[in-house]
Amino acid sequence: MDSLITAAAQALAAGDPLGALDRVALREDAPALALRGIAMAQLGDLLRAKALVRRAARAFGPKEVVARARCIVAEAEIALASRDLGWPVKALYAAQHTLETHGDWVNAAHARYLDIRRLLLIGQLEEAQEKLARLDPATLPPPLRATHELVSAGIAMRHLQSQTARAALARAELAARQSAIPALVAEVDSAVRILDSPAAYWLTLGEERPLLLDEVEALLASTSLVVDACRYLVRGAGMSVSLSTRPILFTLVRSLAEAWPHDVPRETLIARAFRLKLSDESHRARLRVEIGRLRAALKPLAGVSATQRGYALVLQVSPDVVLLTPPVEEKHAAVFALLSDGEAWSSSALALALGSSQRTVQRTLDTLAESGKVQSFGQGRARRWLTPPVPGFATTLLLPVPLPGG
């Protein structure tokens, strides 16, 4: 390998894409194309980066299997950055195997982390955690150690393990500063700010205040009956009831929790649960049926008693009721949570992460675009969607991942 290629590679490893381009910008040989592609990716021009890396993979000869495998890994990283989550992971697995076979352990580990980060984005936490546990960051260079700890912190935050997340971010910050890569340091700083931002609202007895993730974790471990409007759960005394597939029942229990210890008029419950402005005896009968179902679902956490004008929540094992609400009260909050990472997502990637159909996601995006809540650029398959993050708030609890025990 000639000196210019070596110098360009060292510049990229140090997070200096402009320095790398100064050395190889006019060259068309395979190593130069690969380095130019990585440099353009670091500069944010992902479309050009993808094209250059693909050209490099084709330009390498059939015997240069390691170089071609590195190009595949680079393309996978570009796909992850551009939120092309449907990128063929089998190609990444094959490249990883090739790199391990030829003793390139660092790039093979990088391929493994790309796979784990993709799993984290689409909410496959158990598989991501299992694969992460197989990797020993102590044997890796600082940039990959920082990546390891960032992924570990991301998994912990999704599981509401705030202290585990803080410890991982402290290790990530140390490794990032050792790497001296500004972009990596900034990524860690951003993750720390997210962890230190309010993640939800706490409401009880008419009092409302924001909660950090640490406080949410403590609340869910407390003796309070928690009606969790972030994940559609009711928790208390170490037990939880999921109402994520029963929206009417959750609407009812949320309304009762907001009013506790007072009751809620029947007309109010009918309007909220059935979305009706007027009610008659048939609606009251339907409400009685749904209240009966709610009583059965909440046993033994709580009961629902009938009053002269409506219904009230009755505690059985908890001393008080707390309503936990998301920082963004929005019908399509899960979409906002994914877009809040500041990256541009394709509708197919959003559908994959949400476990929904692409057509459904596209309709949601079109509705949000009409109201000016999201923006898009590009056309056809290159179209991407983004929205600015919610100022001062973390959207961890809006991500479409069930809590443990949910």
Buried (B, 14 or more C-beta within 10 A) or exposed (E): EEEBBEBBBEBBBBBBBEBBBBBBEEBEEBBBBBBBBBBBBBEEBBEBBBBBBBBBBEBBEEEBBBBBBBBBBBBBBBBBBBBBBEBEBEBBBBBBEBBBEEEBEBBBBBBBBBBBBBBBBBBBBEEBBEBBEEBEBEEBBBBBBBBBBBBBBBBBBBBBBBEBBBBBBBBBBBBBBBBEBEEBBEBBBBBBEBBBBBBBBBBBEEEEEBBBBBBBBEBBEBEBBBBBBBBBBBBBBEEBBBBEEBEBBBBBBBBBBBBBEEBBBBBBBBBBBBEEEEBEEEBEEBBEEBBEBBBEBBEEBBBBEEEEEBBBBBBEEBEBBBBBBBBBEBEBBBBBBBBBBEBBBBBBBBBBBBEBEBEEBBEBBEEBBEEEBBBBEEEEEEBBBBBEBBEEBBBBBBBBBEBEEB
